[in-house]
């Protein structure tokens, strides 16, 4: 009896240990085992929530998504559909958060590159062909009666009708890497200043890498190359006629004889609709039909409509791969992204245009 009684405690202890191990194993739900410790980690914290089992192993995406969606190159807006991942993190899954995030111009890459050192003042007339105006800090304006004039790395602060104006019969004006602004309340149009660059003739002009602000109709031309500019903070004003002056970052009045290219600009018109907002880009048939205009890879925001597209008679209008930003209005412009698009016009192309949140833009027909 003594011998039998002496073995019962040992058996009981062994049986208790086995039952404890089995109970611990059964208490964990299937699939909830904690992962192994990372190499070198002193201890692993037990997992308290197990992820649901996947029907098959998932593989991280290392390339572009299937389908036509692609990510933007540094100087081109994204064309990803809403909800489609982009290969470029800056664009986000739904579009562009800001112009810089998708490679569009802003203050950091436009305007004069070196501090202007030559101080000038007054409303100056240029009559020398081939003149190069470099490094000027001009409080005034330039009126160009000459061919092939270049304004570069300069700052112009105007209280005239324009910052730079090319007169009829002259050609070859280039305004590059410059800052063009105005003095609100000091201009001749009841305090307003109308044009940063005005082309009164029929020859093309080039405006590139410029920082433009305050003017009512900032870049005004029927033909030329407007590229890589940052146009912003247009200032509304009541004109001499007692009405709110219409504001546009880019304006063309139709009847043009050459090709107008508006490419890779940031064009912002924050003016309120009830204070004269017109467009980010305004292509108007005021002087004749609008024709031969390329609007490509721009960031456009604001205005009553962000883009006025020329109307019923417009031909040769190519609007491609632009981003219509929602930064001022949910629909980019106060009333919508685009108006007066002539879908049946010869040579007209609408392709790849989207809102900054990724939604495709489909134009309304011309009225």
C-alpha positions in Angstrom: 0.0 0.0 0.0 2.8 2.3 0.9 4.5 1.7 -2.5 1.2 2.2 -4.4 0.4 5.3 -2.6 3.9 6.7 -3.2 3.5 6.4 -7.0 0.1 8.2 -7.3 1.4 11.7 -6.7 3.9 11.4 -9.5 1.3 10.1 -12.0 -1.0 12.8 -11.0 1.6 15.5 -11.6 2.5 14.0 -15.1 -1.2 13.8 -16.0 -1.8 17.4 -14.9 1.1 18.7 -17.0 -0.1 16.9 -20.1 -3.6 18.2 -19.7 -2.3 21.8 -19.2 -0.3 21.6 -22.5 -3.4 20.2 -24.4 -5.6 22.9 -22.9 -3.2 25.7 -24.0 -3.0 24.3 -27.5 -6.8 24.1 -27.8 -7.3 27.6 -26.5 -5.7 29.3 -29.7 -8.1 29.6 -32.7 -6.9 28.0 -35.9 -4.6 30.2 -38.0 -3.8 32.6 -35.1 -0.3 31.4 -34.3 2.1 34.3 -33.7 4.8 34.7 -36.3 8.3 33.8 -35.5 10.5 36.5 -33.9 12.6 38.7 -36.1 16.2 37.7 -36.2 18.0 39.2 -33.2 14.8 40.3 -31.4 14.9 39.6 -27.7 11.3 38.4 -27.5 8.1 38.3 -29.5 4.9 39.9 -28.3 1.9 37.5 -28.7 -0.5 38.4 -31.4 -4.0 39.3 -30.2 -5.9 39.5 -33.5 -5.4 37.2 -36.4 -5.9 38.3 -40.0 -8.6 36.5 -41.9 -7.1 33.7 -44.1 -6.5 34.6 -47.7 -7.9 32.2 -50.4 -4.5 32.4 -52.1 -1.2 34.0 -51.4 -1.0 37.7 -52.3 1.9 39.0 -54.3 3.0 42.7 -53.9 2.7 44.7 -57.1 6.0 45.7 -58.6 4.9 47.0 -61.9 2.2 49.2 -63.4 -1.4 48.2 -63.0 -3.1 46.4 -65.9 -5.1 48.5 -68.3 -4.5 51.9 -69.8 -3.8 53.8 -66.5 -0.2 55.1 -66.3 1.7 57.3 -64.0 3.0 60.8 -64.9 6.4 61.6 -66.1 8.0 64.5 -64.1 6.7 67.0 -66.6 3.4 65.3 -67.5 0.1 64.9 -65.5 -1.1 61.5 -64.4 -3.7 59.8 -66.4 -4.7 57.2 -63.8 -8.3 56.4 -63.4 -9.9 57.1 -59.9 -8.9 54.4 -57.5 -6.2 52.9 -59.7 -2.8 52.9 -58.1 -0.1 55.0 -59.7 3.6 54.1 -59.9 4.4 57.6 -58.7 3.6 58.1 -55.0 3.4 61.9 -55.3 0.4 61.6 -57.6 -1.6 59.5 -55.0 -4.1 56.9 -56.0 -6.8 59.4 -57.1 -4.7 62.2 -58.8 -2.6 65.2 -58.0 -2.5 66.8 -54.6 -0.8 70.0 -55.9 0.9 71.3 -59.1 4.3 70.5 -57.7 3.3 67.0 -56.7 2.8 66.2 -60.4 5.6 68.2 -61.9 3.8 71.4 -62.8 5.4 74.8 -62.5 5.2 76.8 -59.3 7.2 79.7 -57.7 10.2 77.5 -57.1 11.1 77.0 -60.8 9.8 80.2 -62.4 10.7 83.9 -62.4 14.1 85.5 -62.5 16.9 83.1 -61.7 19.3 85.7 -60.4 18.6 88.9 -58.5 18.0 91.8 -61.0 20.6 94.4 -60.5 19.8 97.1 -63.0 17.1 99.4 -61.6 14.8 101.1 -64.1 11.6 103.0 -63.8 9.0 104.4 -66.1 7.0 103.3 -69.2 9.9 102.6 -71.6 9.8 102.2 -75.4 12.1 99.7 -77.1 13.0 100.4 -80.7 16.2 98.5 -81.2 15.9 95.2 -83.1 17.5 92.3 -81.3 17.7 94.1 -77.9 18.3 91.9 -74.9 16.9 93.2 -71.6 18.6 91.1 -69.0 18.6 91.5 -65.2 16.4 94.6 -65.1 14.3 95.5 -62.0 11.8 97.7 -63.7 9.1 99.7 -62.0 7.0 100.4 -65.1 6.4 98.7 -68.4 7.9 97.9 -71.8 6.4 98.9 -75.1 8.1 97.0 -78.0 8.4 98.7 -81.4 11.2 96.3 -82.6 11.8 92.8 -83.8 13.5 89.9 -81.9 13.5 91.5 -78.5 14.3 89.3 -75.5 13.4 90.0 -71.9 15.2 87.6 -69.5 15.9 87.2 -65.8 14.1 90.5 -65.1 11.4 91.7 -62.8 8.7 94.0 -64.0 6.3 95.7 -61.7 3.7 97.5 -63.7 1.2 100.2 -63.1 0.4 100.6 -66.8 -2.0 98.7 -69.1 0.6 96.0 -69.5 3.9 94.7 -68.3 5.3 94.0 -71.8 3.5 94.8 -75.1 4.4 93.9 -78.7 3.1 96.4 -81.2 1.6 95.4 -84.6 4.0 94.9 -87.4 6.7 93.5 -85.1 7.8 90.0 -84.3 10.0 87.7 -82.3 9.3 88.8 -78.8 10.6 86.4 -76.1 9.9 86.9 -72.4 11.8 84.2 -70.4 12.7 83.4 -66.8 11.1 86.7 -65.6 8.8 87.9 -62.9 5.8 90.0 -64.0 3.5 91.6 -61.5 1.5 94.7 -61.0 0.6 97.2 -58.3 -3.1 96.7 -57.4 -5.1 99.9 -57.4 -2.4 101.8 -59.3 -3.2 100.9 -62.9 -4.8 103.1 -65.6 -8.0 101.0 -65.9 -9.7 102.5 -62.8 -6.8 101.2 -60.8 -6.5 97.8 -62.6 -3.7 96.5 -64.8 -4.8 94.4 -67.7 -2.0 92.4 -69.3 1.3 90.9 -68.2 2.3 90.2 -71.8 0.2 91.6 -74.6 0.7 90.7 -78.3 -1.1 93.3 -80.4 0.2 91.9 -83.7 -0.1 88.7 -85.7 3.3 87.2 -85.2 4.0 84.6 -82.5 5.6 85.4 -79.1 7.2 83.1 -76.6 6.6 83.4 -72.9 8.4 80.7 -70.8 9.4 80.0 -67.2 7.8 83.2 -65.9 6.1 83.9 -62.6 3.0 86.1 -63.4 0.6 87.6 -60.9 -2.0 90.3 -60.3 -2.8 91.2 -63.9 -6.4 90.8 -65.0 -5.8 89.0 -68.4 -2.3 87.8 -67.7 -1.0 86.3 -71.0 -2.8 87.7 -74.1 -2.0 86.5 -77.6 -3.5 84.8 -80.6 -0.4 82.9 -81.6 2.8 81.8 -79.9 4.3 79.5 -77.4 3.3 79.8 -73.7 5.1 77.2 -71.7 6.3 76.4 -68.2 4.8 79.5 -66.6 3.2 79.9 -63.2 0.2 82.3 -63.4 -1.5 83.0 -60.1 -3.3 85.5 -57.8 -5.1 87.4 -60.5 -6.5 90.6 -59.0 -10.1 91.5 -59.8 -11.0 95.1 -60.3 -13.9 97.3 -61.5 -12.9 98.8 -64.9 -13.5 102.2 -66.3 -16.9 101.1 -67.5 -18.0 100.4 -64.0 -18.1 96.6 -64.4 -15.9 93.9 -63.0 -13.1 93.2 -65.5 -13.2 89.7 -66.8 -10.0 87.8 -65.6 -8.2 85.0 -67.4 -4.8 83.5 -66.9 -4.5 83.0 -70.7 -6.7 84.8 -73.2 -7.0 84.7 -77.0 -9.6 86.6 -78.9 -9.8 84.5 -82.0 -9.0 85.5 -85.6 -5.5 84.3 -85.1 -3.2 83.7 -88.1 -0.8 81.3 -86.5 -0.6 78.5 -84.0 -1.1 79.1 -80.3 0.5 76.5 -78.0 -0.3 76.5 -74.3 1.8 73.7 -72.8 2.9 72.7 -69.3 1.8 75.8 -67.4 0.1 76.2 -64.0 -2.8 78.6 -64.7 -4.7 79.7 -61.6 -7.7 82.1 -61.6 -8.9 82.5 -58.0 -11.3 85.4 -58.9 -14.8 84.9 -57.6 -17.5 84.4 -60.2 -19.4 87.5 -59.0 -16.2 89.6 -59.4 -15.5 89.0 -63.0 -14.0 85.5 -63.2 -13.8 84.2 -66.7 -11.4 81.4 -67.3 -8.1 79.7 -66.5 -7.8 79.7 -70.3 -10.2 81.7 -72.4 -10.4 81.0 -76.1 -13.0 83.5 -77.3 -14.2 84.2 -80.9 -14.2 88.0 -80.3 -12.2 88.9 -83.4 -12.9 85.9 -85.5 -13.1 82.1 -85.3 -10.7 80.4 -82.9 -8.4 78.0 -84.7 -5.1 76.1 -84.4 -4.7 76.0 -80.6 -2.9 73.3 -78.6 -3.7 73.1 -74.9 -1.5 70.3 -73.6 -0.4 69.2 -70.1 -1.4 72.2 -68.1 -2.7 72.5 -64.5 -5.8 74.7 -64.8 -8.0 76.0 -62.0 -10.6 78.6 -61.4 -12.7 81.0 -63.4 -16.4 80.7 -64.2 -15.2 77.8 -66.4 -11.6 76.6 -66.2 -11.5 76.4 -70.0 -13.5 78.3 -72.6 -12.8 76.1 -75.7 -13.6 78.4 -78.6 -17.2 77.9 -79.5 -19.1 76.5 -82.6 -16.7 77.8 -85.2 -13.5 76.6 -83.5 -11.3 74.2 -85.5 -7.9 72.6 -85.0 -8.2 72.8 -81.2 -6.3 70.0 -79.4 -6.9 69.7 -75.7 -4.8 66.8 -74.3 -3.6 65.5 -70.9 -4.6 68.5 -68.8 -5.4 68.4 -65.1 -8.4 70.5 -64.1 -7.8 71.3 -60.4 -10.4 71.4 -57.7 -8.4 73.8 -55.5 -10.9 76.7 -56.0 -14.1 74.9 -57.0 -15.3 71.3 -56.9 -15.8 71.4 -60.6 -12.5 73.3 -61.3 -14.4 76.4 -62.5 -17.3 77.8 -60.7 -19.7 76.4 -63.2 -17.6 73.5 -64.5 -14.3 72.6 -66.1 -15.0 73.4 -69.7 -17.6 75.3 -71.9 -18.1 75.8 -75.6 -16.3 72.8 -76.9 -16.9 72.1 -80.6 -16.8 68.3 -80.8 -17.6 68.4 -84.5 -15.0 70.9 -85.5 -12.4 69.8 -88.0 -9.2 68.7 -86.3 -10.5 69.1 -82.8 -9.2 66.6 -80.3 -10.2 66.0 -76.7 -8.1 63.3 -75.0 -6.7 62.4 -71.6 -8.1 65.3 -69.6 -9.0 64.7 -66.0 -9.8 66.4 -62.7 -7.0 66.6 -60.1 -8.9 63.9 -58.1 -8.6 61.5 -61.1 -12.1 61.8 -62.6 -12.2 62.1 -66.4 -13.4 65.4 -67.8 -16.0 65.1 -70.6 -16.8 68.5 -72.2 -20.2 69.9 -72.7 -21.1 70.6 -76.4 -20.7 74.1 -77.7 -23.7 76.3 -77.2 
